[in-house]
Amino acid sequence: MEDDPFLASQTGSQLEPILEDDPSNVVSFTSSPEIQECRPLVEPSISHFKKPGSLHRCKTAPAMFVMRDPKPRSPQVPKPQSESSFIIRQAACLLTIYLVLGVVIYSFNRDQFSGIETHPVVDALYFCIVTMCTIGYGDITPLTPASKIFACVFVLVGFGVIDILLSGVVSYVLDLQENMILTGIQMGKTREGFSARDYVVDVEKGRMRIRLKVGVALGVVVLCIAVGASVMFFVEGLDWIDSVYLSVMSVTTVGYGDRAFQTLPGRLFAAAWLLVSTLAVARAFLYLTEARIDKIHRTIAKWVLQREITVQDLLAADINNNGFISKSEYVVYKLKEMGKIGEKDVLQICNQFSKLDPNDSGKITLPDLLENRL
């Protein structure tokens, strides 16, 4: 026991605060160079320590004690959690305020806007959605300077609402759908081996493959176009070519202005359909971009792993400048080449390690950890 480096470096005054001072600790630790005895911390009269026929610790057995931090820890910073529910509530509140404010202002200033009128509330809601989605049919336009200023402010505020809806609600719905698919696949996976589901879903990573995400998003866009074209054909009275034309121009937010919704049912449908379809198209483009970036990253990673190491690589990876590279240095260097981490990330981690290693021994030991907490 005397040769133990940890015990030899500790004094009795340092170890006493570490020990638990409650009945759960059966034995105590003395500060003499040799362990003289292990005595109970509770009275022997307690019946659950002295039962007939039960096993007892030998007095020469090593002492066991519970070690606690002598210094109370500062509250740990919690790990960032997903705020999907908060974002959804925030988006719902902002969208409601945005639409109510726009409807009220438009309804009381209808004479300052030009266009075909159907119903004041429906026209106001239709104008707000078309403005927020940046479609700009041109069928309802502001006339006076005050209404034009209102339209400018309304468009700029609408960008923020669209961003929250796109990053919050749409992502939450698609992630929920992805989790449901993953759960169904994992529950239905009864046999080993490769199957079509393995191509569709990367179960090990816990996510759908990016190609399937792009396919699902594009499928939603096609569905939105088909639904919009059908409503325009049966409700607005357009032919199939004009219906598909107006539907595509709407979901892509082009809005040439030569065609628009003119009936009350059509505008009521457009108020909900335009909001959903434009968000779906925006998300599809984001998935296409993500797929392209993912392909580039996989190509770079493949090239990095297949490339032979050179003398220049050895010198660059030798962080300690000792003439060779260790396994950890090699891993860090390859991750930097792949673009997974940067030099700034490595320096921040090294600085944190240096704070935990005050002796510059290159490792974090239990005495160092306890010394930092004293």
C-alpha positions in Angstrom: 0.0 0.0 0.0 2.9 2.4 0.7 4.2 1.9 -2.9 0.9 3.0 -4.5 1.6 6.3 -6.1 -1.9 7.6 -5.6 -2.2 6.7 -1.9 1.4 7.9 -1.2 0.7 11.3 -2.6 -2.4 11.9 -0.4 -2.4 12.9 3.2 -4.9 12.1 5.8 -6.3 15.6 5.8 -7.0 15.4 2.1 -8.7 12.0 2.2 -11.0 12.7 5.1 -13.3 15.1 3.2 -13.5 12.6 0.4 -15.0 9.9 2.6 -18.7 9.6 3.0 -19.8 10.5 6.5 -23.0 8.4 6.5 -24.0 4.9 7.6 -23.7 3.6 4.0 -20.0 3.5 4.3 -19.1 0.4 6.4 -15.5 1.1 7.0 -13.2 4.1 7.5 -9.7 4.8 6.2 -6.9 5.7 8.6 -4.1 8.1 7.8 -1.2 6.0 9.1 1.3 4.5 6.6 -0.2 1.1 7.1 -3.8 0.1 7.3 -4.1 -0.9 11.0 -7.8 -1.8 11.1 -11.1 -1.5 9.4 -13.6 -0.4 12.0 -17.4 0.0 11.4 -18.7 3.5 11.3 -22.0 2.4 12.8 -22.7 0.8 16.1 -22.5 -3.0 16.1 -25.9 -3.1 17.7 -27.5 -2.5 14.3 -29.0 -5.8 13.4 -28.5 -5.8 9.7 -24.7 -5.7 10.1 -24.6 -8.6 12.5 -26.8 -11.4 11.3 -26.3 -15.0 12.5 -24.6 -17.1 9.8 -23.8 -14.0 7.6 -20.4 -13.4 6.1 -18.1 -10.8 7.8 -15.2 -8.8 6.5 -11.8 -9.8 7.7 -10.0 -7.0 9.6 -7.0 -7.5 7.4 -9.0 -7.1 4.2 -8.5 -4.0 2.0 -10.6 -1.1 3.0 -13.4 -0.1 0.6 -14.6 3.5 0.6 -16.8 5.7 -1.6 -15.0 8.7 -3.1 -16.9 11.9 -3.7 -15.8 15.2 -5.1 -14.7 17.4 -2.2 -15.7 20.5 -4.1 -19.3 20.9 -5.3 -19.5 20.8 -9.1 -20.7 23.9 -10.9 -23.9 23.2 -12.8 -23.1 21.4 -16.1 -24.2 23.1 -19.3 -27.0 20.9 -20.6 -26.6 19.3 -24.0 -28.5 21.2 -26.6 -31.8 19.5 -27.3 -34.1 19.7 -30.2 -36.6 22.5 -29.9 -39.1 21.3 -32.5 -42.2 21.7 -30.3 -41.1 25.3 -29.3 -40.4 26.2 -33.0 -43.8 24.8 -34.0 -45.6 26.9 -31.4 -43.5 29.9 -32.3 -44.3 29.5 -36.0 -48.0 29.0 -35.4 -48.2 32.2 -33.3 -46.2 34.2 -35.8 -48.2 33.0 -38.7 -51.5 33.7 -36.9 -50.4 37.2 -36.0 -49.0 37.8 -39.5 -52.2 36.7 -41.2 -54.6 38.4 -38.8 -52.7 41.7 -39.1 -52.7 41.5 -42.8 -56.4 40.6 -43.1 -57.4 43.5 -40.8 -55.3 46.1 -42.6 -56.5 44.9 -46.0 -60.1 44.7 -45.0 -60.2 48.3 -43.8 -58.3 49.6 -46.8 -59.9 47.7 -49.7 -60.2 50.9 -51.7 -56.4 51.2 -51.7 -56.0 47.9 -53.6 -57.0 47.0 -57.1 -58.2 43.7 -58.4 -61.2 41.4 -58.7 -63.1 41.1 -55.4 -64.9 38.0 -54.1 -65.1 38.2 -50.3 -63.3 40.7 -48.1 -61.8 38.2 -45.7 -61.0 35.6 -48.3 -59.4 38.2 -50.6 -57.3 39.6 -47.7 -56.1 36.1 -46.7 -55.4 35.3 -50.3 -53.4 38.5 -50.7 -51.4 37.8 -47.5 -50.4 34.3 -48.6 -49.5 35.3 -52.1 -47.4 38.1 -50.7 -45.7 36.0 -48.0 -44.8 33.3 -50.5 -43.4 35.9 -52.9 -45.5 34.6 -55.8 -46.9 38.0 -57.0 -49.7 37.1 -59.4 -50.5 40.8 -59.9 -54.3 40.2 -59.6 -54.4 42.2 -56.3 -52.0 45.1 -56.2 -51.5 48.2 -53.9 -52.4 51.6 -55.4 -51.6 54.3 -52.9 -48.2 55.1 -51.3 -49.4 54.0 -47.9 -50.5 50.6 -49.2 -47.3 50.2 -51.2 -45.2 50.8 -48.0 -47.4 48.3 -46.2 -46.7 45.8 -48.9 -43.0 46.3 -48.7 -42.9 45.8 -44.9 -45.3 42.8 -45.3 -43.0 41.1 -47.7 -39.9 41.6 -45.6 -41.6 40.3 -42.5 -43.0 37.4 -44.5 -39.4 36.3 -45.3 -38.8 35.7 -41.6 -42.1 33.8 -41.2 -41.3 31.6 -44.1 -37.8 30.9 -42.7 -39.3 29.7 -39.4 -41.9 27.6 -41.1 -39.3 26.0 -43.4 -36.7 25.3 -40.7 -39.1 24.4 -38.0 -42.5 23.0 -39.1 -41.5 21.4 -42.4 -38.3 19.8 -40.9 -40.3 18.5 -37.9 -43.0 16.9 -40.1 -40.4 15.3 -42.4 -38.3 14.1 -39.5 -41.4 12.6 -37.9 -42.2 10.8 -41.1 -38.6 9.6 -41.3 -38.7 8.3 -37.7 -42.0 6.5 -38.4 -40.5 4.8 -41.4 -37.3 3.8 -39.5 -39.4 2.4 -36.6 -41.5 0.4 -39.0 -38.5 -1.0 -40.8 -36.7 -2.0 -37.5 -39.8 -3.6 -36.1 -40.4 -5.5 -39.4 -36.8 -6.6 -39.9 -36.9 -10.3 -39.0 -34.1 -11.7 -41.1 -30.5 -10.8 -41.7 -29.0 -10.0 -45.1 -29.3 -7.2 -47.7 -32.7 -6.2 -48.9 -34.4 -3.3 -50.7 -35.0 -1.6 -47.3 -31.3 -1.5 -46.7 -30.9 0.5 -49.9 -33.7 2.9 -48.9 -32.8 3.3 -45.2 -29.4 3.5 -43.5 -30.5 1.8 -40.2 -27.0 2.0 -38.7 -27.0 5.8 -39.0 -30.6 6.0 -38.0 -31.7 8.0 -41.0 -33.2 7.8 -44.5 -30.7 7.8 -47.3 -30.3 11.2 -48.9 -31.5 9.8 -52.3 -34.8 8.7 -50.7 -35.2 12.1 -49.1 -34.8 13.8 -52.4 -37.3 11.3 -54.0 -39.9 11.8 -51.3 -39.5 15.6 -51.5 -39.9 15.6 -55.3 -42.9 13.3 -55.0 -44.6 15.7 -52.6 -43.9 18.5 -55.1 -45.5 16.5 -57.9 -48.4 15.7 -55.7 -48.9 19.4 -54.9 -48.8 20.3 -58.6 -51.3 17.6 -59.5 -53.7 18.7 -56.7 -53.4 22.3 -57.7 -54.0 21.6 -61.4 -57.0 19.5 -60.6 -58.6 22.2 -58.5 -57.9 24.8 -61.2 -59.4 22.7 -63.9 -62.6 21.9 -62.0 -63.0 25.1 -59.9 -61.4 27.9 -62.0 -62.6 26.5 -65.3 -59.2 26.4 -67.0 -58.1 23.8 -69.5 -55.6 21.2 -68.5 -52.6 22.9 -70.0 -53.4 26.3 -68.3 -54.1 24.4 -65.1 -50.8 22.7 -65.0 -49.1 25.9 -66.2 -50.6 27.9 -63.4 -49.9 25.2 -60.8 -46.2 25.0 -61.7 -45.8 28.8 -61.8 -47.4 29.0 -58.4 -45.5 26.3 -56.5 -42.2 27.6 -57.9 -43.2 31.2 -56.9 -42.6 32.5 -60.4 -46.1 34.0 -60.8 -46.0 35.7 -64.3 -49.4 37.2 -63.6 -51.2 36.1 -66.8 -53.2 33.6 -64.8 -54.5 33.8 -61.2 -57.3 32.6 -59.0 -60.4 34.6 -59.5 -63.2 32.6 -57.8 -64.1 32.5 -54.1 -63.5 28.7 -53.7 -60.3 29.0 -55.8 -58.8 31.7 -53.6 -59.9 29.9 -50.4 -58.1 26.8 -51.7 -55.1 28.8 -52.8 -54.7 30.3 -49.3 -53.8 26.8 -47.9 -52.4 25.2 -51.0 -49.8 27.9 -51.8 -48.4 27.9 -48.3 -47.9 24.1 -48.3 -46.7 23.7 -51.9 -44.1 26.5 -51.8 -42.6 25.2 -48.6 -42.5 21.7 -50.1 -40.7 23.0 -53.2 -38.2 24.9 -51.0 -37.5 21.8 -49.0 -37.0 19.7 -52.1 -34.3 22.2 -53.4 -32.6 22.0 -50.0 -32.5 18.2 -50.2 -31.1 18.4 -53.7 -28.3 20.7 -52.4 -27.7 18.4 -49.5 -27.4 15.4 -51.8 -24.9 17.2 -53.9 -22.8 18.2 -50.9 -23.0 14.7 -49.5 -21.7 13.3 -52.8 -18.8 15.7 -52.8 -17.9 14.8 -49.2 -18.0 11.1 -50.0 -15.7 11.6 -53.0 -13.2 13.5 -50.9 -13.3 10.9 -48.1 -12.7 8.1 -50.6 -9.8 10.0 -52.1 -8.3 10.7 -48.7 -8.5 7.1 -47.6 -7.0 5.7 -50.8 -4.2 8.2 -51.1 -0.8 7.0 -49.9 0.9 9.0 -47.2 3.9 11.1 -48.1 6.8 12.6 -46.3 5.0 16.0 -46.3 2.0 14.3 -44.8 4.1 12.8 -42.0 5.6 16.2 -41.2 2.2 17.9 -41.3 0.6 15.2 -39.1 3.4 15.2 -36.5 1.8 17.5 -34.0 4.4 16.7 -31.2 7.4 17.1 -33.5 9.0 13.9 -32.4 9.8 12.4 -35.8 6.8 10.0 -36.0 3.1 10.1 -35.9 0.9 8.2 -33.5 -2.5 6.6 -34.3 -4.3 9.6 -32.7 -2.3 12.1 -34.8 -3.0 10.1 -37.9 -6.7 10.0 -37.2 -6.8 13.8 -36.6 -4.8 14.5 -39.8 -7.2 12.4 -41.9 -10.3 13.9 -40.4 -8.8 17.4 -41.2 -8.2 16.3 -44.7 -11.8 15.1 -45.1 -13.0 18.4 -43.8 -14.8 16.8 -40.8 -12.9 19.0 -38.3 -10.8 22.1 -38.6 -7.6 23.4 -37.0 -9.6 25.6 -34.7 -11.6 22.6 -33.4 -8.4 20.7 -32.6 -6.9 23.7 -30.8 -9.9 24.2 -28.6 -9.9 20.5 -27.6 -6.1 20.7 -26.9 -6.6 23.8 -24.7 -9.3 22.0 -22.7 -7.0 19.0 -22.3 -4.1 21.2 -21.1 -6.3 22.7 -18.4 -7.0 19.1 -17.1 -3.3 18.2 -17.4 -1.5 20.8 -15.3 1.7 18.7 -15.1 2.0 18.4 -18.9 2.3 14.6 -18.6 0.3 14.0 -21.7 -2.5 12.2 -19.8 -5.3 12.9 -17.4 -5.0 10.9 -14.1 -7.3 10.6 -11.2 -5.0 12.7 -8.9 -5.0 15.5 -11.4 -8.7 15.4 -11.7 -9.1 15.5 -7.9 -6.5 18.2 -7.6 -8.4 20.5 -9.9 -11.5 20.0 -7.8 -9.9 20.7 -4.5 
